[in-house]
Amino acid sequence: MADVPVEQTLNNLRDLFLDVQPTPSASSSSGLTASASSSSGAPFAAIPEHRNRIPSRTFAPPAPNSETLTIIARSSAERFRLTVQRPVSFKDLNDYIRRRHSGVPINIFHANNNLDFLQLIEDQEALEAALRLHDSRSKESKFRIFVSPKSANDVLGRPDKRGIYRGTNFDDVYSENGTSAFSTAATPDGKKLEEIFAANPQAPKPPTEWREATCIGQGAHGRVMLCVDRETGDQLVVKKIYARGDGHAMKARVQSLSEEVTILSRLKHDNIVRYLGVVVTDNCVNIFMEYMTAGSLYDEINKFGELSEKRAIRTTKQVLSGLEYLHSLNIVHRDIKSANILRHASPADYKLGDFGSAQYMRALASLQSAEYRGTPHYTAPEIVRDSQPYSNKADIWSVGITIVEMLTCKTPYSETPSNAVLFRIAEGPVKYELPPEISPALKALIDKMLSQAPKDRPETTEILAMDLLTTV
């Protein structure tokens, strides 16, 4: 296949999965208003032909001059709009959506417009917390929810009788629509990427046949397996992401994730984990990556306790070095946390992993049967408030939270109920306590990185030039 110019490729990676288009409206006898438009492909299980008809009465009709809430809901099968009277009952909302989907048990997630986080709503308390967060942004705006089935009938791609996995290599395949992990606040630096692509004309080739050994991680998006390439004998890591469903939206997200990983696999730096390509099986996206022998920074903290100040600074320096490289290309990580900082044991080298793919994984989780449990504690306040698009400064915030975790073994709000964490972050300012022996210089740096206003946070280059980091 002929090479596609970088600028064209980047232009092709446009956001496809969040706009809910206006649709014809219908009304039920209860006064509940709704509209729906179906995507192509099958829903969770099998939605009957009358799926666009409003179910029997669930909500009381909004009374004249009452306070109402407009809900925009999306699933792999359809998207629809609800107008309901406050206060909203979780039971009624859950029952109504289940009826729209043939009674299939469902997960309901709240998210911002860019899917920078997913907040699971599983009871009345969680719904009220999500609504408080929504109202802190704007009570007049629409409340967005994503719906996925709870059932897990499908399984990850199965090997053949000899235990060998096979799949399709997605190298050099591009689509006309997509969503990008590149910064939404800046245009990707096409010239720099062209230079990198010229220096690395061939993307790494993932294995076409491989065997899997032990599971070395289980996250919100799937499993992480140690594997071996049957042809080369190389040990790799494969992240297996569930991709259930045949709908257009699901296929589009799988292809977009595959395309972006193919691009990101061309990047090289001592402090980023190398992507080694993507292979897609019938119901699974397999992302191959460099094998980091000693696990994650999160594992290290949980096994051995807090890091000394000197070690924390050295680790931060390596993390910021990798982040500076990504930011120089206007690539935002989007999911910095201790679990995504991977390490070799000796010498203790640290690398950023999972850069760029977090949005896609959340998008997939929002459409399929996945017990998604995210980590909101590292999310910057402007992202939670939906006041600014994701930018380099949100990554800086996440690094600041990770430094606090290195020094104390916990993140701010670690003892706060999970459904209230995002609201506390949005409310601000962040509260944390450091050990008394931590130097004033490091305390000042953390405070600066955790400034509520993104403009007040330093860039990676500024931090790396500080005496605190240059002298370690």
URJO-V623642 format. One line per field, one symbol per residue. psi: psi as a letter, one per 20 degrees, with the letter a starting at -180 (. if undefined). A space follows every 50 residues. Layout:
psi = ???
This chain:
psi = pqqpqgggghhhmqpijhpoqpqqqrqriiipqqqqpqrqrqbgeoprhk hiqprrpgqqqpqpjrprpppoqpaihrqrpqoqpqqppggggggghghh lkjppqqpqqrrhjkirpopoirgghghghhggghhgohirqopqppqqh qlhqrqpqrahjjpqqappjpkpqrhqaqqiqpiiqpqnhghhggghhhm hpqqorqhpqqqdqpjqoahibqpqprpohghjpprpppoppmqqjrggg hhggggggghhgghiiqpqhkqpppjrpppagkppooprpoohjbrhggg ghgiaqqrgghgggghggghghhggghhjkppgilprhijorqqgornpq qprkphigggghgghiirnpmpnanihjpqhhggikiqrprhhhggghgg hhgghhiijqqqjhjpphiighggghgrrqpqpqqhipqhghghgggghk qhphhiqqrghgghiqhhhij.
